[in-house]
C-alpha cells in the first residue's frame, strides 16, 4: 500500500479493492454512503501519480466536482490539481483533474491531447448510469476510456453489482467487483406520527427483527373499505374518515427530535416551497438551537459567501430573512437558492452550526453533509405526470446521510406519517434490499454523429453492442463484441510484426512449407529426445494459451502463457503460477500427457514474454474457482468455440531452422533477417487471428437488437435531413458532432438555416433560451411573452422545425425530441439588455432558478459560438455570453474566490473539453 494508508486502518472491503488496484486491475466498489469508497479512489490516484501518470476524477454534479477539487488540492497541492466543469476551467493539464462526467465524454470524442498519459479514471456515483437523461454519458465513458487506464468505479450498493462488474470486465479486461453491504454506522428506521389525542407525537421503530413492527398498523388512515392502500401505489382520489393520527408538524417534530438527542437532522421534502415554508415556520416560532458564539460564526460564514453580492441583490434574495433562520440553526437547501446561499448552508452544517436542514433530494447526491438523523417527509414524489412511490434505491440514497462515522453509534431514518402510504409499505421499503441498476443507454444524434466520424458502420454498431443496456439484454453478445475488439487489436499488431523490410514474409513462409512437404518421413527426430513419446510431445504442443494445467513437478496449477515449437519437434512452454512468477517448461518435463484443469482469460494486449503479463495472468489464475477446475481431455476447439482470450485455436508454429536452410527458402532475402523467427510467428498469428475474427463476425451477425434498430433509425433521419451522406458526415453533421444537448438536432438545424442570424445579443440569448428552459411545475405555464415580433416569429419557426423532426422520429419509431419552451425568452432578453435582478426575479422564478437557467443558457450559447461556421453568429453569441455572465450570475463561488479564478482566466483555460451539456450545479 502507498503512504495514503498510513494514517488509518482500512476496512476489509477497502483492502480488497486496494489489492485489485495494486494488481493492475480495474475495480468496481459498491458500498453504502459514507463507507469509505473515496479512500479506495484516493489510493488509485496516489498510485497513478507515483507512476508518473495522470488521474481523472469524474462526478455527476458540479457542486461535487468543486468539493473534490478543494479536498484534493488540500491533499496534493493546488499546482497538481485541476478542475473542468461547464462553469469552471482551471489547470486542465494538471496531474489530477476533477471534472463532470460529460466533460470527460467530450474529451474522448474530440480525442483531446489531455488524455495522454492517463493512468486511472475514477467514476464517482457510477450508478448514475440509470438516470434517463444523463445515464448514457457514464456508459460512453466506460466504453471509450483509454484502454491503458485503470477504471475505479464507485457505486451505491445496488442488487446487481456483480452484473455491472461483469460488464466492465467484458469491456476493459481484468476487473474485480468489491461489494460491502454493511453501513459504517448502523441505521435504525423510525416512524413519526402526530396524534391529536396525545400530548406528543409517536416515535416508534419501523422494524422489529427485520420485519414490520406490529404496533404500527394501528396508525394507518381509515378508508371507507376499512383497508389500507394496496401495492399499486398511492391512491389520492379515495376519501378517508378523519382519525386521530396525522402528518407531524415541522416545529413540534424538530423539537421532539432535539429532545430525543437525534439532531443534527436533514429533513427531505420533495418541494422547494415546502423546504422554505418549513424553515420559515421554525424561524417564526422562535426555535433556536445555537449559542451566541455559534450565531457569530454563522454570520461570518454567511458574510464571506455573499460578499460579492450587491445590496440590491441581497434585498431581492431576502438575505436578512434567510440569515435569521441560519442564526437560529435552521436552513433550507434546494436548487432554487443561489449558489452562495447553498454553499454557506453546507459549510455551516458541516461545522455543526446548523442543526436542521430542510432539503430536496439533490442534497443526497454526493455532497459531504452527514447527519445523525434523516427524516423523509413523504414516501411519494411528484414526477410531473403523477405521484410515484419511492424506490428502494431512492430510499437508500436519501437515508445514506444518516449516521456520522466516528461520531454516532447509530444513524436514524425517520419516515413521517402520510395518509397515502400504509405502515406496511413504509416498513417494507425500509427493509428492502432489492434495487437493481437498469441501464438508460440510448443513442442520441450527437452520439451517432461522433460514431460516424470515428468508426466504420459495423464498428459503430459494435460500440452500441458493448453498452450495459445490451449486456443486460444479451450478455453473450457483449462478450462476443468485446472479444472481437481484442482480436482485431492484436491482429493489427501481428500484421505490423509480420512485415519485413527485406522481402515478403508470406512468400518466404510458402517456400519453407514447400520444402517440408517434400522431405522424407524420418528426416528429423520428431519426438526430440529418447524416452518421451510422440503422444506426450503432441499433447504438450496442443496446449493453448490461457489453459490451466497441473505443474509436472509440483501440486500447483499453472496457466499457459505461450507455446513455441522448436527444431527437432521440441516444444517449449512459458507458464505462470498463482503468484505471477513465470516458468519455462519443455515437453521433456512431462512424464504423461498434461491434463487441462481449467481456463482463464489472458490479459490484453497479448505480450506473454513480459513479467507484467505473467503477473496479471497469475491474478486471473488465482480467481479460478477450484471446484470448477475439473480435469478433462484436451480436444481441438471448433470454429464456433474459439479458445483463449484471443480466440486462438492453435499455438504459433515457427518452422524449425533446418527447414529454412535448404532449397529456395535459403536464397530468399527474408532468410537473412535477424528477426525472421518473430516475423514467421507473427504471420502465423495473423492467420489464426484472422480466422477467429471471421468466426466471431459470423456469430455476431444476424443478432438484430433494439439498439441496432435505433442506430439505423437515427442514421436515416440524419441522412434525410442532410447531416449524413452515406456513412460520411456533411459539414452540418460535423457541427452536430460538436454540440452536446438533448435538442442537438433542432439546435443545429436552427444554426444551419439562419434562424439564429440577424439578431442582437439580447435577442439571441432570448431565442436560445427556448432550448434550455423547461417548465417543470405541476401548474400550467403562463402565456409566453416575447420582447418583439422578431423573436415571436423565430420561435414559431423553431416550433415548426421541431414538429418536422418529431414527425420524422415518429415515422422511424424513435422517441421524440422535446419541444422548445419560451418561458425564459423575456427574462434572458431583459438580463442581457441590462435589467437588474429585481426586474427578472418574482414569485414564479427564484434567484437560484434564475442563476441555474442562465448558466445553462451560457453553456449552450458558448457552444454555439464555438461550433458555428457563421462569423456573425459567433460574434453575437460571444456578446450574449458576456451579457449573461454578470451580476449574481457571475458572482464567484467560494471555490473561485479561493483559487483566484476569474472570468478571463477561466476563458483562457477553457477548451472544447469543457463543453458540458449542462450537468446540474
PyMOL commands that set and color helices and strands:
alter all, ss='L'
color gray80, all
select helices_A, chain A and resi 3-6+12-22+37-50+62-76+78-80+101-109+113-115+126-130+135-144+161-172+214-219+250-259+272-284+292-305+311-316+319-327+339-350+361-364+392-399+423-431+445-454+457-465+468-473+475-497+505-517+534-541+567-569+587-589+611-622+626-628+657-660+663-667+669-672+676-700+706-720+731-736+744-752+761-772+789-812+822-832+837-840+847-867+871-884+887-890+894-899+903-909+912-914
alter helices_A, ss='H'
color red, helices_A
select strands_A, chain A and resi 26-31+54-59+81-84+89-90+96-100+118-123+150-155+175-180+186-195+202-205+207-208+211-212+222-223+240-241+245-246+265-268+330-333+356-359+373-376+380-382+387-389+410-416+547-550+557-565+571-576+582-586+596-599+724-725+728-729
alter strands_A, ss='S'
color yellow, strands_A
deselect
rebuild
show_as cartoon
